[in-house]
Every structure is written in C-alpha cells, then in structure tokens.
Amino acid sequence: MLPAHNGPATAVPDHTDEILCRQACHIVTSLDLHDVELAPGLVHALLRAGFGIQADTPTGGALTGGVEIRSCPEHYGPGSLLVSWAPHEAAYTPLDPRVTHVEGLMTCALLDTVRALGFRAKRLGASHSVQVQPWGSRASD
C-alpha cells in the first residue's frame, strides 16, 4: 500500500515510492528472501533512505559496494536478517587497516540507521554485521 499523498489535490502523484516498491520486490526475490517476513519492509526502507543493496545484476557483472542483506536462520533464528556494508572488493586487496576502521564506523552508522527506520537491530559483536530481528523474537538486544 502506498503512503497517502500530502500535496495539493491538483498535484501530479509521485510514483517514486511505487518504483521503489517494485525494486524492493525484485531485490527480495533475487536474494531469495521472500520467506523472511521483514525482508520486503527492510529492503524498501533502505532503498527509500538512499542505500544501494547488492543483488544479482541483470548482466551478471560484479557487484560493487552497497549494503548486503542475507538470511542465516541456522545461526540467528528464523526471521532474522544480517545486514552489512559491502564495499567494493578492491577495498580488501590488499587489506588496509584504514578500510577496516572505516567499515567499523559505517557499521555503527548502519545500526543507527536501521533502528531509526523502525527496525529492531543489534550489532553482532566485533563483526561488521547488524542483525535485524522481528519484533516478536526472543533474541536479546
């Protein structure tokens, strides 16, 4: 469902959100996350906030930068998603401590952003991943 239009009655409707909804559905499908209840909302919210999300490219080309989203039910329970920054692969060749420092800062920012978008999330220890959890789950924050 699209949000209510708040402009004047004569304004041309903004179809941006409709486009983002279609893009979010495509990403959820390409990442095989259709069984994770919070995936469509999380992907849509991140797209609206301006984040690029890694998904299979139509041309099969290399993925470059953005946010990576994956499911790991065997380790973190059903319904949870792991979100992390996915810098260009060249950032790690050779491994530069400045890159890992920046990635740590970006992970903190990603955690704050996901929470600000209304999702329940926590950082996974010293890793550069954020676990996004369904509100009803019993996982600790």
C-alpha positions as CSV (number, residue, x, y, z in Angstrom):
1,M,0.0,0.0,0.0
2,L,1.3,3.4,-1.0
3,P,1.5,6.2,1.6
4,A,-1.1,9.0,1.4
5,H,-0.2,11.9,-0.9
6,N,0.1,15.1,1.2
7,G,0.3,17.6,-1.7
8,P,-2.4,19.7,-3.2
9,A,-5.3,18.0,-4.9
10,T,-4.1,19.2,-8.3
11,A,-0.5,17.8,-7.8
12,V,0.7,15.1,-10.1
13,P,1.2,11.9,-7.9
14,D,4.8,11.0,-7.2
15,H,5.4,7.5,-8.4
16,T,8.8,7.2,-6.8
17,D,7.5,5.0,-3.9
18,E,5.7,2.7,-6.4
19,I,9.0,2.3,-8.3
20,L,10.9,1.6,-5.0
21,C,8.3,-1.0,-4.1
22,R,8.8,-2.8,-7.3
23,Q,12.6,-2.6,-7.0
24,A,12.3,-3.9,-3.4
25,C,10.2,-6.9,-4.5
26,H,12.8,-7.6,-7.3
27,I,15.7,-7.5,-4.7
28,V,13.9,-9.7,-2.2
29,T,13.2,-12.2,-4.9
30,S,16.8,-12.1,-6.3
31,L,18.2,-12.6,-2.7
32,D,15.7,-15.5,-2.1
33,L,14.4,-13.7,1.0
34,H,10.6,-14.0,0.1
35,D,10.1,-16.3,3.2
36,V,11.5,-13.7,5.6
37,E,8.6,-11.6,6.8
38,L,10.6,-8.4,7.5
39,A,12.6,-8.5,4.2
40,P,10.3,-6.5,2.0
41,G,9.9,-3.7,4.5
42,L,13.6,-3.6,5.4
43,V,14.6,-3.5,1.7
44,H,12.1,-0.9,0.9
45,A,13.0,1.3,3.9
46,L,16.7,1.1,3.0
47,L,16.0,2.0,-0.6
48,R,14.0,5.0,0.4
49,A,16.8,6.1,2.7
50,G,19.1,6.0,-0.3
51,F,21.1,2.8,0.2
52,G,22.2,0.7,-2.6
53,I,21.5,-3.0,-2.0
54,Q,23.6,-5.7,-3.5
55,A,21.6,-8.1,-5.6
56,D,22.3,-10.2,-8.7
57,T,22.9,-7.8,-11.6
58,P,20.9,-8.3,-14.8
59,T,24.1,-8.6,-16.8
60,G,25.8,-10.9,-14.3
61,G,28.5,-8.4,-13.7
62,A,30.5,-7.8,-10.5
63,L,28.7,-6.3,-7.5
64,T,30.2,-3.0,-6.4
65,G,29.5,-1.5,-3.0
66,G,26.2,-1.0,-1.1
67,V,24.5,-2.9,1.6
68,E,24.5,-6.7,1.7
69,I,21.4,-8.5,3.2
70,R,21.3,-12.2,3.9
71,S,19.4,-14.7,6.0
72,C,21.1,-17.1,8.4
73,P,18.3,-18.9,10.2
74,E,20.5,-21.8,11.4
75,H,22.7,-19.4,13.5
76,Y,20.4,-16.4,14.3
77,G,16.9,-17.8,14.2
78,P,14.1,-17.7,11.6
79,G,13.0,-14.3,10.5
80,S,16.3,-12.5,11.3
81,L,18.4,-10.9,8.6
82,L,22.1,-9.9,8.6
83,V,22.9,-6.5,7.1
84,S,26.4,-5.3,6.4
85,W,28.3,-2.8,4.4
86,A,29.7,-4.5,1.3
87,P,32.5,-2.3,0.0
88,H,34.0,-2.8,-3.4
89,E,36.1,-6.0,-3.4
90,A,39.2,-3.8,-4.3
91,A,38.9,-2.3,-0.8
92,Y,40.3,-5.6,0.6
93,T,43.1,-6.1,-1.9
94,P,45.5,-5.8,-0.2
95,L,43.8,-5.5,3.2
96,D,44.2,-1.9,4.5
97,P,43.6,-1.2,8.3
98,R,42.1,2.1,7.3
99,V,39.4,0.3,5.4
100,T,38.5,-1.9,8.3
101,H,38.4,1.1,10.6
102,V,36.0,2.9,8.2
103,E,33.9,-0.3,7.9
104,G,33.6,-0.4,11.7
105,L,32.4,3.3,11.8
106,M,30.0,2.6,8.9
107,T,28.6,-0.5,10.7
108,C,27.8,1.7,13.7
109,A,26.1,4.2,11.4
110,L,24.2,1.3,9.7
111,L,22.9,0.1,13.1
112,D,21.7,3.6,14.0
113,T,20.0,3.9,10.6
114,V,18.2,0.6,10.7
115,R,16.9,1.4,14.2
116,A,15.9,4.9,13.0
117,L,13.9,3.3,10.2
118,G,11.9,1.4,12.9
119,F,13.6,-2.0,12.9
120,R,14.9,-4.0,15.9
121,A,18.6,-4.5,15.4
122,K,21.9,-5.2,17.2
123,R,25.5,-5.3,16.2
124,L,27.0,-8.8,16.1
125,G,30.0,-8.4,18.4
126,A,33.1,-7.2,16.7
127,S,31.8,-8.2,13.3
128,H,30.8,-5.7,10.7
129,S,27.3,-7.1,10.6
130,V,24.0,-5.9,12.0
131,Q,21.3,-8.4,12.9
132,V,17.8,-7.2,12.2
133,Q,15.2,-9.1,14.1
134,P,11.4,-9.4,14.1
135,W,9.9,-7.5,16.9
136,G,8.3,-10.6,18.4
137,S,11.6,-12.6,18.6
138,R,13.2,-13.6,21.9
139,A,16.7,-12.7,20.8
140,S,18.4,-10.2,23.1
141,D,19.3,-6.7,22.1
